[in-house]
Amino acid sequence: MVYDLFEDMPKPLPIPRGIHGSVGSSEVYDETSDKAFPASTLLRGIKPSLEKAFTAASGRGLPLPPPSWRKGSFPVHDLAFPEAGPSAEAHVERLGVRAPPVATVPQGTLQQLDTLARHSMLALSHGDTYLAAAASLVEGSPTDRDQRIYNCLLGLNASLEYVAGASAFVSGTCHFLRRQSYLAASGLDAANQEVLLSQPWSARTLFNNKIPGVLKEQQAAVSADASRHTLDLVGSLQRRLGAAPKRSAPQDAASGRPKGSGPSSSGKKPRSEGSGKGSQQPFRGKKGNWGKPKSSKDGKGPSR
């Protein structure tokens, strides 16, 4: 077994199982499998790279590039399938589709793909551990046979590195798409959506149990905006009322005094002399002639 080759490899701790015994009795433990290896060096760089990508995630996407692929990196002849995903031929336009349609993937499918990618990482970690054990058996051996075996192990190591990177990309992409689809259907603003999108990839739940806190933050922001909007409206109304000109009473066109006002302080309102139907009415013409009756031609008083 691998533990025979790597004596310093840490073994998993036994896990208590079942109901604990009474006070003073020992707990019942499962036997530990010798195949439970610690995470290999192949996986040590995956988590940091994924966590860094998710920290910078936003509504624009996940900054996680797939592992680089160069034609001929892993040459295989007589391959029965194309090495790249097939492109849509020009004939699809005859189906009435002018632009590539958006593929709708159920949440369950995305979760399954993410799980398969993570399971692949576990298998790769196991393979990498056995690979390191095999390499330790032949590394430094003077025989030609052992050197050939060692070169084969180096080639296998390069293959495992690429598959590990591809599995990490698939897992991170599916995880991000699941988050994005939930948030696109939510009522969260862009800032709070980015908070949830940027949660760690290694979280135990999809949004790292941060939804209650984010909702509280958004509600507080909405309340603050509403209060600020109300204050702005009140302030605007007060400014408009303060700047409005005072309305003056309507004035008489001839006298210039407000209508309905009493006699001016300069003197009493002139009245006509005499009484009855022949009484003379005040003159409403040129200023300065108010109340003066028309004189006769001989100047002896008013005409009859």
C-alpha positions as CSV (number, residue, x, y, z in Angstrom):
1,M,0.0,0.0,0.0
2,V,1.0,3.6,-0.4
3,Y,1.4,4.0,3.4
4,D,4.1,1.4,3.3
5,L,6.1,3.6,0.8
6,F,5.3,6.9,2.6
7,E,5.5,6.3,6.3
8,D,5.2,10.0,7.1
9,M,1.9,10.3,5.2
10,P,-0.8,11.4,7.6
11,K,-3.6,8.9,8.0
12,P,-7.2,10.0,8.5
13,L,-8.5,10.2,12.0
14,P,-11.1,7.6,13.1
15,I,-14.6,9.0,13.2
16,P,-16.9,8.2,16.2
17,R,-20.1,6.3,15.1
18,G,-23.3,5.5,16.8
19,I,-24.5,6.2,20.3
20,H,-21.7,6.9,22.8
21,G,-21.5,4.4,25.6
22,S,-22.1,5.1,29.2
23,V,-19.7,7.1,31.3
24,G,-16.4,5.3,31.6
25,S,-16.9,3.2,28.5
26,S,-14.9,3.7,25.3
27,E,-16.5,5.0,22.1
28,V,-17.0,2.7,19.1
29,Y,-14.9,3.6,16.0
30,D,-15.0,2.5,12.4
31,E,-11.9,0.9,11.0
32,T,-10.0,3.4,9.0
33,S,-9.4,2.5,5.3
34,D,-5.9,2.5,4.1
35,K,-7.2,4.0,0.8
36,A,-8.3,7.3,2.5
37,F,-5.3,9.4,1.3
38,P,-4.8,13.1,2.0
39,A,-5.3,15.5,-0.9
40,S,-2.4,15.2,-3.3
41,T,-0.1,18.0,-4.4
42,L,-2.0,18.1,-7.7
43,L,-5.1,19.6,-5.9
44,R,-3.3,22.1,-3.7
45,G,-3.3,24.8,-6.3
46,I,-6.9,24.3,-7.4
47,K,-8.7,25.8,-4.4
48,P,-6.6,29.0,-4.3
49,S,-7.1,29.7,-8.0
50,L,-10.8,29.1,-7.8
51,E,-11.2,31.2,-4.6
52,K,-9.3,34.1,-6.3
53,A,-11.5,33.9,-9.4
54,F,-14.7,34.0,-7.3
55,T,-13.5,36.9,-5.2
56,A,-13.3,38.9,-8.4
57,A,-16.6,37.5,-9.8
58,S,-19.3,40.0,-10.8
59,G,-22.2,40.4,-13.1
60,R,-19.8,40.5,-16.0
61,G,-18.7,37.0,-15.5
62,L,-16.2,34.7,-13.7
63,P,-12.6,35.5,-14.5
64,L,-11.6,31.8,-14.7
65,P,-9.8,30.8,-17.9
66,P,-9.8,27.2,-18.9
67,P,-6.4,25.4,-18.9
68,S,-4.4,26.3,-22.0
69,W,-4.5,23.8,-24.8
70,R,-2.0,23.5,-27.6
71,K,-2.6,21.2,-30.5
72,G,-0.4,18.2,-30.2
73,S,0.0,18.5,-26.4
74,F,-1.5,15.0,-26.0
75,P,-1.4,13.6,-29.6
76,V,-3.7,10.7,-30.3
77,H,-4.0,9.3,-33.8
78,D,-7.0,7.4,-35.2
79,L,-9.3,9.4,-32.8
80,A,-12.9,8.3,-33.4
81,F,-14.4,11.8,-32.4
82,P,-13.4,15.4,-32.9
83,E,-11.1,16.8,-30.2
84,A,-13.2,20.0,-30.0
85,G,-16.9,20.6,-29.5
86,P,-18.6,20.8,-32.9
87,S,-19.6,24.2,-34.3
88,A,-23.0,24.9,-35.8
89,E,-23.0,24.7,-39.6
90,A,-24.4,27.4,-41.8
91,H,-27.4,25.2,-42.6
92,V,-28.9,26.1,-39.2
93,E,-30.2,29.4,-40.7
94,R,-32.5,27.3,-42.8
95,L,-34.2,26.3,-39.5
96,G,-35.2,30.0,-39.1
97,V,-32.6,30.7,-36.4
98,R,-30.6,33.8,-37.3
99,A,-28.6,34.0,-34.0
100,P,-27.3,31.2,-31.7
101,P,-30.1,30.5,-29.2
102,V,-29.5,30.6,-25.5
103,A,-29.4,27.1,-24.0
104,T,-31.5,26.7,-20.9
105,V,-29.8,24.3,-18.5
106,P,-31.8,23.1,-15.4
107,Q,-30.3,23.8,-12.0
108,G,-30.2,20.0,-11.3
109,T,-28.0,19.5,-14.4
110,L,-25.6,22.2,-13.5
111,Q,-25.3,20.8,-9.9
112,Q,-24.7,17.3,-11.4
113,L,-21.9,18.6,-13.7
114,D,-20.3,20.4,-10.8
115,T,-20.5,17.3,-8.6
116,L,-19.0,15.1,-11.4
117,A,-16.1,17.6,-11.8
118,R,-15.4,17.5,-8.1
119,H,-15.5,13.7,-8.0
120,S,-13.1,13.8,-10.9
121,M,-10.7,15.8,-8.7
122,L,-10.9,13.2,-6.0
123,A,-10.1,10.4,-8.5
124,L,-7.2,12.6,-9.8
125,S,-5.9,13.1,-6.3
126,H,-5.9,9.3,-5.7
127,G,-4.2,8.8,-9.0
128,D,-1.6,11.4,-8.2
129,T,-0.9,9.8,-4.9
130,Y,-0.3,6.4,-6.5
131,L,1.7,8.0,-9.2
132,A,4.0,9.6,-6.6
133,A,4.4,6.2,-4.9
134,A,5.3,4.5,-8.2
135,A,7.8,7.2,-9.0
136,S,9.5,6.8,-5.7
137,L,10.2,3.1,-6.5
138,V,12.1,3.8,-9.7
139,E,13.4,7.3,-9.3
140,G,17.2,7.3,-9.3
141,S,17.3,3.6,-10.3
142,P,20.3,2.9,-12.6
143,T,18.5,0.3,-14.7
144,D,17.3,1.3,-18.1
145,R,13.9,-0.4,-17.4
146,D,13.2,1.7,-14.3
147,Q,14.1,4.9,-16.2
148,R,11.7,4.1,-18.9
149,I,9.0,3.5,-16.2
150,Y,9.9,6.8,-14.6
151,N,9.5,8.6,-18.0
152,C,6.1,7.0,-18.4
153,L,5.1,8.3,-15.0
154,L,6.2,11.8,-15.9
155,G,4.0,11.7,-19.0
156,L,1.1,10.5,-16.9
157,N,1.7,13.4,-14.4
158,A,1.3,15.9,-17.2
159,S,-2.0,14.4,-18.3
160,L,-3.3,14.5,-14.7
161,E,-2.4,18.1,-14.4
162,Y,-4.4,19.1,-17.4
163,V,-7.4,17.0,-16.4
164,A,-7.3,18.5,-12.9
165,G,-7.3,22.1,-14.4
166,A,-10.2,21.2,-16.7
167,S,-12.2,19.7,-13.9
168,A,-11.7,22.8,-11.8
169,F,-12.9,25.0,-14.7
170,V,-16.0,22.9,-15.2
171,S,-16.8,23.0,-11.5
172,G,-16.2,26.7,-11.1
173,T,-18.3,27.6,-14.2
174,C,-21.2,25.4,-13.2
175,H,-21.1,26.8,-9.7
176,F,-21.1,30.4,-11.0
177,L,-23.9,29.8,-13.5
178,R,-26.1,28.4,-10.7
179,R,-25.6,31.5,-8.6
180,Q,-26.1,33.8,-11.6
181,S,-29.4,32.2,-12.5
182,Y,-30.8,32.6,-9.0
183,L,-29.8,36.2,-8.8
184,A,-31.0,37.1,-12.2
185,A,-34.5,36.1,-11.0
186,S,-34.2,38.0,-7.7
187,G,-35.0,41.6,-6.8
188,L,-31.5,42.4,-5.6
189,D,-29.6,45.4,-6.9
190,A,-26.3,44.9,-8.7
191,A,-24.1,45.7,-5.7
192,N,-25.7,43.0,-3.5
193,Q,-25.8,40.5,-6.4
194,E,-22.0,40.9,-6.7
195,V,-21.7,40.2,-2.9
196,L,-23.4,36.9,-3.4
197,L,-21.6,36.1,-6.7
198,S,-18.2,36.6,-5.1
199,Q,-18.7,34.1,-2.2
200,P,-16.0,31.4,-2.0
201,W,-16.2,28.5,-4.4
202,S,-15.5,26.1,-1.4
203,A,-18.6,27.3,0.4
204,R,-20.8,24.5,1.8
205,T,-24.0,26.1,0.4
206,L,-24.6,27.9,-2.9
207,F,-24.5,31.4,-1.4
208,N,-22.5,30.6,1.8
209,N,-25.5,31.4,3.9
210,K,-25.1,35.2,3.2
211,I,-28.6,35.8,1.9
212,P,-30.2,37.0,5.2
213,G,-27.4,39.6,5.7
214,V,-27.6,40.8,2.1
215,L,-31.4,41.3,2.3
216,K,-31.0,43.2,5.5
217,E,-28.4,45.5,3.9
218,Q,-30.6,46.1,0.8
219,Q,-33.7,46.9,3.0
220,A,-31.6,49.4,5.0
221,A,-30.4,51.0,1.8
222,V,-34.0,51.2,0.4
223,S,-35.2,52.8,3.6
224,A,-32.4,55.3,3.6
225,D,-33.1,56.2,0.0
226,A,-36.8,56.7,0.7
227,S,-36.1,59.0,3.6
228,R,-33.6,61.0,1.6
229,H,-36.1,61.3,-1.3
230,T,-38.8,62.5,1.1
231,L,-36.4,65.1,2.6
232,D,-35.4,66.3,-0.8
233,L,-39.1,66.7,-1.8
234,V,-39.9,68.7,1.4
235,G,-36.8,70.9,0.9
236,S,-37.7,71.5,-2.7
237,L,-41.3,72.5,-1.8
238,Q,-40.1,74.8,1.0
239,R,-37.7,76.6,-1.4
240,R,-40.4,77.0,-4.0
241,L,-42.8,78.5,-1.5
242,G,-40.2,80.8,-0.1
243,A,-39.3,82.1,-3.5
244,A,-42.9,82.7,-4.7
245,P,-43.8,86.5,-5.0
246,K,-46.5,87.9,-2.6
247,R,-49.8,88.6,-4.4
248,S,-51.0,92.2,-4.2
249,A,-54.6,93.2,-4.0
250,P,-56.2,94.2,-7.3
251,Q,-56.0,97.9,-8.0
252,D,-58.4,100.3,-9.5
253,A,-57.3,101.2,-13.0
254,A,-57.9,104.9,-12.7
255,S,-56.9,105.7,-9.1
256,G,-54.2,103.2,-8.6
257,R,-55.6,102.3,-5.2
258,P,-56.7,98.8,-4.2
259,K,-60.3,98.1,-5.0
260,G,-62.6,98.3,-2.0
261,S,-60.2,100.3,0.1
262,G,-61.3,103.3,2.1
263,P,-60.7,107.0,1.3
264,S,-57.1,108.1,1.0
265,S,-55.5,110.0,3.8
266,S,-55.1,113.1,1.6
267,G,-58.7,114.1,1.9
268,K,-62.3,112.9,1.9
269,K,-64.0,111.6,-1.1
270,P,-65.6,114.5,-2.9
271,R,-69.3,114.6,-3.1
272,S,-71.6,116.4,-5.5
273,E,-73.4,119.6,-4.4
274,G,-77.1,119.6,-4.1
275,S,-79.4,116.8,-3.8
276,G,-82.0,114.9,-5.7
277,K,-82.0,113.8,-9.3
278,G,-80.2,116.9,-10.4
279,S,-77.3,116.5,-8.2
280,Q,-74.0,116.7,-9.9
281,Q,-71.9,113.5,-9.9
282,P,-68.2,113.6,-9.2
283,F,-66.0,114.2,-12.2
284,R,-64.0,111.1,-13.1
285,G,-61.8,112.7,-15.7
286,K,-58.5,114.5,-15.4
287,K,-56.8,114.4,-12.0
288,G,-57.2,117.6,-10.0
289,N,-60.8,118.4,-11.2
290,W,-62.6,115.9,-9.0
291,G,-65.9,117.2,-7.6
292,K,-65.8,120.5,-9.4
293,P,-69.1,121.2,-11.1
294,K,-69.2,122.5,-14.6
295,S,-69.5,126.3,-14.6
296,S,-71.8,128.4,-16.9
297,K,-70.4,130.6,-19.4
298,D,-71.1,133.8,-17.3
299,G,-69.5,132.3,-14.3
300,K,-72.6,132.7,-12.0
301,G,-72.9,129.2,-10.9
302,P,-74.0,125.9,-12.3
303,S,-76.3,125.8,-15.3
304,R,-79.8,124.7,-14.8
